[in-house]
Amino acid sequence: MMEEGHSIEEKHSMEEKHSMGNIDEDNISEELVVFHCSPTMAGLKTGSLFNCPARNSRTLIKSLREMNSHLIPRGARIVPLKNMEKSVLVYMYRPDRLREDLDNSAAKQILAERDYPVGETEKCIVELVRRLEDGGAFPHEIGLFLGYPPEDVDGFIRNGAAGAKCIGAWKVYGNVETAQRKFAQYRKCTRLYWEAFQRHRSFERLIVRCP
């Protein structure tokens, strides 16, 4: 369902990026991660997904390892999900929060219908990676790994992406009011984090420690 910042949110992302100034998108950087992952860094969102340039795989892995040295002690991590010709799909997530999300009965049903190892969060991520790498139909259940409501993920899948009540960080088929509040919260967080990063140039201080 919906690669963040590259499909549903693409227009909003481009508008924000223009207002915030230019970002170096030739390589992964703290700046690029802050722009795409602020709500997850702040502990407001389960996960964030973005497409990252990867001209040098060794440099990418080294950069992710360095970021994880700051993220993991605060309850988050960042990993590559899919290697493409000149870029990598990168995923930042909160493991404990993801475990709770995937333990939801509706989420379990969606995953079980697709033969995921329900109840084993890390193995579910491994299975998601396998499906992404297989190059078959896009696994729209990925929305569950990003904190999207199961009702909206299921609605997107069953309706073939049509008939959404509104569109923001994802297509909404359930509670519009709650979703719109979250969309506004995520946009505000991204703006504030961007401004703070420009002032202090500190990636570490923007990572909220979550239990």
TORTOR-536989 format. One record per residue (C-alpha): residue in three letters; x, y, z. Coordinates in pm, 1 decimal. Example, Ala and Ser with C-alpha at 12.3 -4.5 7.8 and 13.67 -1.06 7.14 Angstrom:
residues 2
+-----+----------+----------+----------+
|  aa |     east |    north |       up |
+-----+----------+----------+----------+
| Ala |   1230.0 |   -450.0 |    780.0 |
| Ser |   1367.0 |   -106.0 |    714.0 |
+-----+----------+----------+----------+
end
This chain:
residues 211
+-----+----------+----------+----------+
|  aa |     east |    north |       up |
+-----+----------+----------+----------+
| Met |      0.0 |      0.0 |      0.0 |
| Met |    151.6 |    319.7 |    -88.5 |
| Glu |    516.5 |    403.6 |    -79.9 |
| Glu |    536.9 |    706.1 |    145.8 |
| Gly |    656.7 |   1025.6 |    -12.8 |
| His |    651.0 |    869.8 |   -359.5 |
| Ser |    286.6 |    806.1 |   -440.1 |
| Ile |      5.1 |    925.5 |   -215.6 |
| Glu |    213.4 |   1189.9 |    -40.9 |
| Glu |    425.0 |   1287.6 |   -337.6 |
| Lys |    255.5 |   1622.5 |   -409.7 |
| His |    258.6 |   1722.1 |    -41.9 |
| Ser |    620.2 |   1608.8 |    -12.3 |
| Met |    732.6 |   1811.1 |   -310.2 |
| Glu |    551.6 |   2122.1 |   -183.9 |
| Glu |    710.6 |   2086.9 |    160.7 |
| Lys |   1052.4 |   2019.9 |     12.3 |
| His |   1027.4 |   2334.0 |   -198.9 |
| Ser |    928.7 |   2542.5 |    103.9 |
| Met |   1200.8 |   2391.2 |    322.1 |
| Gly |   1480.3 |   2435.4 |     74.7 |
| Asn |   1688.0 |   2194.6 |   -128.7 |
| Ile |   1791.0 |   1855.8 |      6.3 |
| Asp |   2090.1 |   1665.8 |   -121.9 |
| Glu |   1926.2 |   1357.3 |   -270.8 |
| Asp |   2234.7 |   1212.3 |   -435.8 |
| Asn |   2323.6 |   1017.0 |   -122.0 |
| Ile |   2160.0 |    914.4 |    202.6 |
| Ser |   2208.6 |   1178.9 |    468.2 |
| Glu |   2076.1 |   1270.5 |    808.9 |
| Glu |   1898.2 |   1558.8 |    639.5 |
| Leu |   1715.2 |   1326.4 |    399.8 |
| Val |   1616.2 |   1090.9 |    682.7 |
| Val |   1485.7 |   1376.9 |    898.4 |
| Phe |   1274.6 |   1500.3 |    608.2 |
| His |   1112.7 |   1160.8 |    546.1 |
| Cys |   1108.8 |   1005.5 |    894.4 |
| Ser |   1043.8 |   1284.8 |   1146.3 |
| Pro |    714.0 |   1141.2 |   1284.0 |
| Thr |    882.2 |    804.5 |   1348.8 |
| Met |   1186.7 |    972.2 |   1504.9 |
| Ala |    947.3 |   1166.0 |   1729.5 |
| Gly |    765.3 |    848.6 |   1836.3 |
| Leu |    439.7 |    960.6 |   1673.4 |
| Lys |    436.8 |    694.5 |   1404.5 |
| Thr |    526.2 |    325.1 |   1382.2 |
| Gly |    730.7 |    345.9 |   1065.0 |
| Ser |    838.0 |    555.2 |    767.6 |
| Leu |    941.3 |    448.5 |    420.0 |
| Phe |   1133.6 |    633.3 |    152.0 |
| Asn |   1335.0 |    574.7 |   -161.7 |
| Cys |   1701.2 |    658.0 |   -109.0 |
| Pro |   1981.3 |    705.9 |   -364.7 |
| Ala |   2242.5 |    431.8 |   -336.5 |
| Arg |   2532.8 |    502.1 |   -566.9 |
| Asn |   2763.9 |    315.1 |   -331.4 |
| Ser |   2621.9 |     26.3 |   -127.0 |
| Arg |   2913.8 |     28.2 |    118.6 |
| Thr |   2858.5 |    395.6 |    193.7 |
| Leu |   2487.8 |    333.6 |    241.4 |
| Ile |   2539.9 |     46.8 |    485.6 |
| Lys |   2801.6 |    246.3 |    677.0 |
| Ser |   2563.9 |    542.0 |    704.6 |
| Leu |   2273.9 |    324.0 |    820.7 |
| Arg |   2497.0 |    157.0 |   1078.2 |
| Glu |   2599.3 |    496.4 |   1214.7 |
| Met |   2238.1 |    612.2 |   1232.4 |
| Asn |   2137.3 |    291.8 |   1410.7 |
| Ser |   2400.5 |    357.3 |   1676.2 |
| His |   2181.6 |    653.1 |   1776.7 |
| Leu |   1840.3 |    505.7 |   1691.0 |
| Ile |   1852.9 |    161.8 |   1855.2 |
| Pro |   1920.7 |    285.4 |   2211.2 |
| Arg |   1611.0 |    505.2 |   2173.0 |
| Gly |   1381.6 |    230.6 |   2048.4 |
| Ala |   1402.5 |    276.8 |   1670.7 |
| Arg |   1600.7 |    135.3 |   1380.4 |
| Ile |   1655.3 |    193.5 |   1010.4 |
| Val |   1703.6 |    -84.1 |    754.6 |
| Pro |   1710.5 |   -132.0 |    376.3 |
| Leu |   1405.6 |   -319.4 |    244.4 |
| Lys |   1464.6 |   -344.5 |   -128.3 |
| Asn |   1765.8 |   -285.8 |   -350.2 |
| Met |   1694.2 |   -133.2 |   -688.2 |
| Glu |   1923.1 |    -33.0 |   -972.0 |
| Lys |   2028.4 |    305.2 |   -837.8 |
| Ser |   1835.0 |    334.5 |   -515.5 |
| Val |   1720.3 |    149.5 |   -206.5 |
| Leu |   1384.0 |    143.6 |    -31.2 |
| Val |   1467.5 |    238.1 |    328.4 |
| Tyr |   1249.1 |    168.6 |    631.8 |
| Met |   1270.3 |    332.3 |    974.0 |
| Tyr |   1050.7 |    177.6 |   1242.6 |
| Arg |    979.8 |    140.9 |   1612.5 |
| Pro |   1002.9 |   -235.8 |   1686.5 |
| Asp |    792.4 |   -229.6 |   2003.6 |
| Arg |    521.6 |    -21.1 |   1842.0 |
| Leu |    522.8 |   -239.5 |   1531.0 |
| Arg |    480.6 |   -546.7 |   1751.2 |
| Glu |    171.6 |   -387.7 |   1907.2 |
| Asp |     29.6 |   -285.1 |   1569.3 |
| Leu |     71.7 |   -630.2 |   1418.0 |
| Asp |    -89.1 |   -785.7 |   1727.1 |
| Asn |   -415.2 |   -609.2 |   1637.7 |
| Ser |   -679.9 |   -868.9 |   1542.0 |
| Ala |   -763.0 |   -698.2 |   1210.7 |
| Ala |   -393.6 |   -669.4 |   1123.0 |
| Lys |   -343.6 |  -1036.4 |   1209.2 |
| Gln |   -624.9 |  -1133.5 |    974.9 |
| Ile |   -477.6 |   -934.7 |    684.8 |
| Leu |   -137.1 |  -1093.0 |    740.7 |
| Ala |   -274.8 |  -1443.9 |    793.2 |
| Glu |   -468.8 |  -1422.6 |    465.7 |
| Arg |   -135.0 |  -1358.7 |    295.5 |
| Asp |     56.3 |  -1633.5 |    476.5 |
| Tyr |    274.6 |  -1412.2 |    694.9 |
| Pro |    418.5 |  -1568.7 |   1013.8 |
| Val |    162.4 |  -1397.4 |   1238.0 |
| Gly |    287.1 |  -1325.7 |   1588.9 |
| Glu |    653.8 |  -1305.0 |   1487.4 |
| Thr |    724.7 |   -941.6 |   1405.2 |
| Glu |   1081.9 |   -969.6 |   1278.3 |
| Lys |    992.4 |  -1269.6 |   1063.5 |
| Cys |    703.5 |  -1067.5 |    919.0 |
| Ile |    955.6 |   -800.2 |    815.2 |
| Val |   1171.9 |  -1069.3 |    654.3 |
| Glu |    866.9 |  -1195.5 |    463.6 |
| Leu |    782.8 |   -841.0 |    352.6 |
| Val |   1138.0 |   -799.4 |    222.3 |
| Arg |   1108.9 |  -1126.7 |     32.1 |
| Arg |    788.1 |  -1011.9 |   -135.7 |
| Leu |    936.6 |   -676.7 |   -228.6 |
| Glu |   1246.0 |   -842.0 |   -373.6 |
| Asp |   1042.0 |  -1098.1 |   -569.3 |
| Gly |    924.1 |   -819.9 |   -797.6 |
| Gly |    567.4 |   -949.9 |   -815.9 |
| Ala |    254.2 |   -763.7 |   -714.0 |
| Phe |    331.3 |   -484.6 |   -468.3 |
| Pro |    254.7 |   -599.8 |   -111.5 |
| His |      2.2 |   -337.0 |    -10.2 |
| Glu |    -12.3 |   -484.8 |    339.5 |
| Ile |    305.5 |   -282.2 |    387.8 |
| Gly |     76.4 |    -13.0 |    526.6 |
| Leu |     48.7 |   -217.1 |    845.7 |
| Phe |    424.5 |   -180.4 |    891.9 |
| Leu |    391.6 |    198.2 |    868.5 |
| Gly |    123.6 |    242.1 |   1132.1 |
| Tyr |   -171.2 |    277.3 |    895.4 |
| Pro |   -506.2 |    164.0 |   1042.8 |
| Pro |   -589.6 |   -194.2 |    940.7 |
| Glu |   -931.9 |    -75.9 |    825.3 |
| Asp |   -768.2 |    157.5 |    575.5 |
| Val |   -515.2 |   -101.1 |    459.2 |
| Asp |   -793.7 |   -354.3 |    406.4 |
| Gly |  -1009.9 |    -94.6 |    229.6 |
| Phe |   -726.0 |     -1.0 |     -3.5 |
| Ile |   -665.1 |   -365.7 |    -95.7 |
| Arg |  -1030.3 |   -460.9 |   -139.2 |
| Asn |  -1121.1 |   -150.9 |   -337.3 |
| Gly |   -815.3 |   -151.7 |   -559.6 |
| Ala |   -713.6 |    192.8 |   -428.6 |
| Ala |  -1047.9 |    340.6 |   -543.0 |
| Gly |  -1321.2 |    507.1 |   -342.3 |
| Ala |  -1117.4 |    654.2 |    -57.5 |
| Lys |  -1292.2 |    906.1 |    166.9 |
| Cys |   -981.9 |   1124.5 |    176.2 |
| Ile |   -610.5 |   1108.0 |     95.8 |
| Gly |   -314.7 |   1211.5 |    309.2 |
| Ala |    -24.4 |    998.5 |    426.9 |
| Trp |   -245.8 |    710.0 |    314.0 |
| Lys |   -587.6 |    658.3 |    155.6 |
| Val |   -859.9 |    662.6 |    418.5 |
| Tyr |  -1155.1 |    424.6 |    415.0 |
| Gly |  -1240.9 |    441.4 |    784.0 |
| Asn |  -1234.0 |    729.2 |   1032.4 |
| Val |  -1161.7 |   1045.5 |    834.8 |
| Glu |  -1149.5 |   1283.2 |   1131.0 |
| Thr |   -891.2 |   1079.1 |   1318.7 |
| Ala |   -681.1 |   1032.7 |   1004.6 |
| Gln |   -683.7 |   1403.7 |    922.9 |
| Arg |   -567.7 |   1488.1 |   1274.3 |
| Lys |   -277.7 |   1249.7 |   1230.5 |
| Phe |   -191.1 |   1391.9 |    888.7 |
| Ala |   -177.1 |   1742.2 |   1036.6 |
| Gln |     31.5 |   1616.4 |   1328.6 |
| Tyr |    280.4 |   1449.7 |   1094.1 |
| Arg |    313.1 |   1759.8 |    876.3 |
| Lys |    369.8 |   1981.7 |   1180.1 |
| Cys |    625.7 |   1740.0 |   1321.4 |
| Thr |    815.6 |   1729.0 |    992.5 |
| Arg |    823.9 |   2108.5 |    973.2 |
| Leu |    942.1 |   2150.8 |   1332.8 |
| Tyr |   1203.1 |   1877.7 |   1302.5 |
| Trp |   1332.5 |   2025.9 |    979.3 |
| Glu |   1366.5 |   2367.5 |   1140.0 |
| Ala |   1538.5 |   2220.8 |   1446.6 |
| Phe |   1781.1 |   2021.6 |   1233.0 |
| Gln |   1870.5 |   2329.5 |   1029.1 |
| Arg |   1944.0 |   2519.6 |   1350.6 |
| His |   2138.6 |   2255.1 |   1542.0 |
| Arg |   2250.1 |   2002.9 |   1277.0 |
| Ser |   2200.8 |   1729.0 |   1535.5 |
| Phe |   2035.7 |   1404.1 |   1426.2 |
| Glu |   2069.2 |   1239.2 |   1766.5 |
| Arg |   1885.5 |   1504.7 |   1965.3 |
| Leu |   1576.2 |   1463.6 |   1743.1 |
| Ile |   1529.0 |   1094.6 |   1831.2 |
| Val |   1272.6 |   1056.5 |   2108.4 |
| Arg |   1346.1 |    768.8 |   2345.5 |
| Cys |   1046.3 |    535.4 |   2354.3 |
| Pro |   1009.7 |    238.8 |   2591.0 |
+-----+----------+----------+----------+
end
